[in-house]
Each structure stands twice: as C-alpha cells, then as structure tokens.
Amino acid sequence: MNVLNSTSFGRLEGAVKAAEMRQGVISNNIANIDTPNFKRSEVLFEEILSQEMAGQSGLKGKRTNERHIPIGRSTGVVPTAQVLTDNLSQMNNNENNVDIDREMSLLAKNQLSYNFYIQQISHDVKMMRTAIEGR
C-alpha cells in the first residue's frame, strides 16, 4: 500500500490545507479589526474530520464485487475545510466582532498545528524512503 495515497496521509494533507486557509482567515480578521460592521470568520476542519471519523466503524470489509454489501464505511474521503462567518456576536459599538487577543491566540495555535502537521508528513515520507532504500 502506498503511504502517500493512504487515507491518513490524505487527512494530513487536508489538515495542512486547512491550516493554510485558517492563516489567511485569521489574518483577514486581524486586518479588519477597526472596520465597522465587519464580522469575523473561522475555518472548520478538525471538527468536521472528527465527526467523519466518529461515524466510521472499526470493522472494514473488502468488496470483491460491486454487488457485495459493504461492511463499515469505506469511503476514505477526506473532508474539506469550511469557512464559517460569525454574524451573531458583537464586540464593540461599530458592530465589529473581532477580538484581537482571541485572534492572536488562534494564530499561535494554528502555527503550532501547522508545524506539527508538516513534521508528521516529513516523518511519514522519511519512513517510506527508509523502507524503499532498505536501511
């Protein structure tokens, strides 16, 4: 089985893309901190991924014919990140809802997550290379 085409590697790739998207969304929120009526946005990926994974059973069957009944979820589809805009809250008199302290902490958390995802991908590729080279 090719590790680079596996579902877990696809999830890591999706997480990296979500972290990149989140970086842009948070930066946009910070850039618009003084814009009247601006509503902050956030990126949802980890929540969607955990919901997707919670629906999967541990038992997975192999279908040798399309007429066979599938056992477990075998989609292997990685969810895509979604941008959600918070239109309900309000932080100050100009109806803007960006809290700079929250955005900066989310930015730091996202940076740590991104670094972890990149390290994990690097590790997986390194292990695959080691297996191929036979060291």
N, C-alpha and C positions, 0 to 999 in steps of 0.2 A: 504494500500500500504506500502510495506516495504521500509523505507527510505534508508537502506543500499544497496538496489538493484535498486534505482531510477537513472535516467539519471544524475541528478545534483550531486549525490554522486559519480557516475562514473566519471564525469568530474573533480571533486575534486581529486579523486584518480589518474586520468590521469595527473593532474597538479602537484601532488606530485612526481609522477614518472618522469615527465619532469624536475622538479627542481633538483631531484637527478641526472638525466642524465646530466643536464646543469652544475652541480657542478663538475662532472668528466671531462667534456669537457673543461671548463674554467681552471681547474687545469692543464690539459694536455697542454693547450695553454701557461699558465704561465711557466710550466716546460720546454717548448721548446722555450723560448724567445730568446736564443742565438743559436739555431740550424739553420744552413744555409739551405735555401730553404724550411723551414717549413711554412706551410700555416695553419692559424687559422681556427677553426671550431666554429659553434654555433648551438644551439638547437632551433628549431622552434616548438612551441606548441600553445601558446596563439594566434598567428596569424592564424594558421590552425583552431583552435577552433572557433575564431570569424567569420571566413569565413563560417564554417559549420553552426554556429548558425544564421548567416545573411540569409542563404538560407531557414531557417525554417519559415513557416507562423505561425501566432498566432492561426489559426484555426486548430483543430486536430479532426479528426473523428474516431469513434470506428468501426472497422470492425468485424461483427459477422460471416462473411463468406468470405473465401479467394477470391471469385468471385466478391465481392463488390469493388467498386472503392475507393481507399484510398483518404482521404481528408487531405491535409497537409503532411508534412514529418513526418513519424512515425518510422524512423529507430532507433533513440535513440543510435546510435553508437558513441562512444567516439573516436575521432581521436587519433592516436599515435604520439608521438614526433618524429621529424626527425632531423638528424644531417646534417648540410649544411657546406661544406668547401668553404672558400673564396679563390679561385685560381687567382683572378684578381688583387687584390691590393698588394702593396709592401711598406714596411715601411723603410727599410734601404738597404745598399749596398749588403748584403748577401741574398737578395730576401725573407727574412722573413717578415711576415706582422703582427706580434704580437705587439700591443701597450699596455705596462704594465699598464698605467693609465686607459685605457678603460677596460681592463680585470679585474682590481681590483674594478672598479665601478660596472661592471656587476656582479662580485662575491658578492658584498654587496647587490645589488638589488635582486639577486637570493636568498640570505639568508633571506631577508625581505619577499619575496614572499613565500618561503618555510614555514616560521614561520606563516604567515597568513593562508596558506592552512591547516596546522596542527591544528591551533586554530579553524578554521571553521569546520573541521572534528570532532574535540573534542566537539564542541558546538552541532553539529547535533546529535552525539551519546548521549550526555548528555540529550538533549531534548527528544530523543527517549526513553531513560531509564526513564526519569521523567514521560512520558506518560504511559509507561508499568507499572511502580510502582504505578501510580495514586497519586502522590504527588502534 
